[in-house]
Amino acid sequence: MTHTALLTLALASGCAARIPPAAPEAVREPQPVPHAEPPPFMPAGPRLANCMINAGSVRVQRMNGVQTSSCSVNAECTAARGQMHGATDGLIAMSCENAACVCRLQNAGPDAELFETPFEAPEPCTAETQRKFFREYCMAGSTFYEDR
């Protein structure tokens, strides 16, 4: 029986016994939310397949004691080389100035659309990090054969 039902029964039977008041509800402190990893980076646009990474370029220069870098790389995605007609055919490109980068995805076909997604790389783009950033950021969700 609930507390209210017991009280109603006691009063209805003429019982004069003192029923203690209900204890106040304990105040709950807000619990910290467990740290969740941010969702993986996923560029805007279609998911392409059969991508082959082409050669890219990296430029690092030092001027007045300040080092700057820029890089670019791209991939052609097509099931039949030189022919882009399928839903998963298109182009993927990345360009970076230091650590500020942009992914560009463009699907093939008559309704081709260009999608650009900026991202901040964990470090400036270099010859060692160029393809790593391209795979992890711009090619996320797409599939590729191998490097040319």
C-alpha positions as CSV (number, residue, x, y, z in Angstrom):
1,M,0.0,0.0,0.0
2,T,1.2,3.5,-0.7
3,H,1.8,6.0,2.0
4,T,-1.3,8.0,1.0
5,A,-3.5,4.8,1.1
6,L,-2.3,4.0,4.6
7,L,-3.0,7.5,5.8
8,T,-6.6,7.4,4.2
9,L,-7.2,4.0,5.9
10,A,-6.0,5.2,9.3
11,L,-8.2,8.3,9.2
12,A,-11.2,6.4,7.9
13,S,-11.0,3.9,10.8
14,G,-10.9,6.6,13.4
15,C,-7.3,5.7,14.4
16,A,-5.7,8.5,16.4
17,A,-2.2,7.2,15.9
18,R,0.3,9.8,14.8
19,I,1.7,9.1,11.4
20,P,5.1,10.6,10.9
21,P,5.5,13.0,8.0
22,A,7.2,11.6,5.0
23,A,11.0,12.2,4.8
24,P,11.9,15.0,2.4
25,E,13.3,13.7,-0.9
26,A,17.1,13.8,-1.0
27,V,18.5,16.5,-3.2
28,R,20.4,14.9,-6.0
29,E,23.6,16.6,-7.1
30,P,24.1,16.8,-10.8
31,Q,26.3,14.0,-12.0
32,P,29.2,14.9,-14.3
33,V,28.6,13.7,-17.9
34,P,31.3,11.2,-18.8
35,H,33.8,12.6,-21.4
36,A,32.7,11.4,-24.8
37,E,35.0,11.4,-27.7
38,P,33.9,13.8,-30.4
39,P,32.3,12.1,-33.4
40,P,34.8,11.3,-36.1
41,F,35.3,14.0,-38.7
42,M,33.0,13.4,-41.8
43,P,33.2,15.8,-44.7
44,A,30.0,17.0,-46.3
45,G,29.1,15.4,-49.5
46,P,28.7,12.0,-51.1
47,R,30.6,8.9,-50.1
48,L,32.8,8.0,-53.0
49,A,34.4,4.6,-53.9
50,N,37.3,3.2,-55.9
51,C,39.5,6.3,-55.2
52,M,43.1,6.5,-56.2
53,I,45.2,9.2,-54.6
54,N,47.2,11.3,-57.1
55,A,50.4,13.1,-56.5
56,G,50.1,16.2,-54.3
57,S,52.3,19.1,-53.5
58,V,53.9,20.4,-50.3
59,R,55.6,23.8,-49.9
60,V,57.4,24.7,-46.6
61,Q,59.2,28.1,-46.4
62,R,60.8,30.0,-43.6
63,M,60.8,33.8,-43.7
64,N,62.0,36.1,-41.0
65,G,62.2,33.1,-38.6
66,V,58.5,32.1,-39.2
67,Q,57.9,28.8,-41.0
68,T,54.7,28.5,-43.1
69,S,53.5,25.5,-45.1
70,S,50.9,24.7,-47.7
71,C,49.9,21.5,-49.3
72,S,47.4,19.9,-51.6
73,V,46.4,16.4,-52.7
74,N,43.5,14.9,-54.6
75,A,42.0,11.6,-55.6
76,E,39.9,10.4,-58.6
77,C,37.1,8.1,-57.6
78,T,35.7,5.9,-60.4
79,A,34.9,2.3,-61.1
80,A,36.1,2.6,-64.7
81,R,39.1,4.8,-65.0
82,G,38.5,7.9,-67.1
83,Q,34.7,7.5,-67.0
84,M,32.7,9.1,-64.2
85,H,29.1,8.1,-64.4
86,G,28.2,6.2,-61.2
87,A,26.8,7.4,-58.0
88,T,30.1,6.8,-56.1
89,D,32.2,8.4,-58.8
90,G,33.8,11.8,-58.3
91,L,36.7,13.8,-57.1
92,I,38.2,14.5,-53.6
93,A,40.7,17.3,-52.9
94,M,42.4,18.8,-49.9
95,S,44.3,22.0,-49.6
96,C,45.9,23.4,-46.4
97,E,47.6,26.6,-45.4
98,N,49.6,25.7,-42.2
99,A,46.9,23.8,-40.2
100,A,43.8,25.4,-41.8
101,C,42.5,22.9,-44.3
102,V,39.6,22.4,-46.6
103,C,38.2,19.2,-48.1
104,R,36.4,19.4,-51.4
105,L,34.2,16.6,-52.7
106,Q,32.4,16.6,-56.0
107,N,30.2,13.9,-57.3
108,A,30.1,13.0,-61.0
109,G,27.3,13.2,-63.4
110,P,24.9,15.9,-64.7
111,D,23.9,17.0,-61.2
112,A,27.4,17.3,-60.0
113,E,27.7,19.4,-56.8
114,L,30.8,20.6,-55.0
115,F,30.9,20.2,-51.2
116,E,33.5,22.1,-49.1
117,T,34.3,21.3,-45.5
118,P,36.9,23.2,-43.6
119,F,38.9,21.6,-40.7
120,E,41.8,22.4,-38.5
121,A,44.5,19.8,-38.7
122,P,46.3,18.9,-35.5
123,E,49.6,20.3,-36.9
124,P,50.7,22.2,-40.0
125,C,50.7,20.2,-43.2
126,T,54.1,18.7,-44.2
127,A,55.3,16.1,-46.6
128,E,55.0,13.5,-43.7
129,T,51.4,14.5,-42.7
130,Q,49.9,15.4,-46.1
131,R,48.4,12.0,-47.1
132,K,47.6,11.1,-43.5
133,F,45.4,14.2,-43.1
134,F,43.8,13.5,-46.6
135,R,42.9,9.9,-45.6
136,E,41.7,10.7,-42.1
137,Y,39.7,13.9,-42.9
138,C,38.8,14.2,-46.6
139,M,38.5,10.6,-47.5
140,A,36.5,9.7,-44.3
141,G,33.6,7.5,-45.4
142,S,35.0,6.9,-48.9
143,T,37.0,4.0,-50.1
144,F,40.3,3.9,-52.1
145,Y,42.4,1.4,-53.9
146,E,46.0,2.3,-53.3
147,D,48.3,5.2,-53.7
148,R,49.7,5.8,-57.2
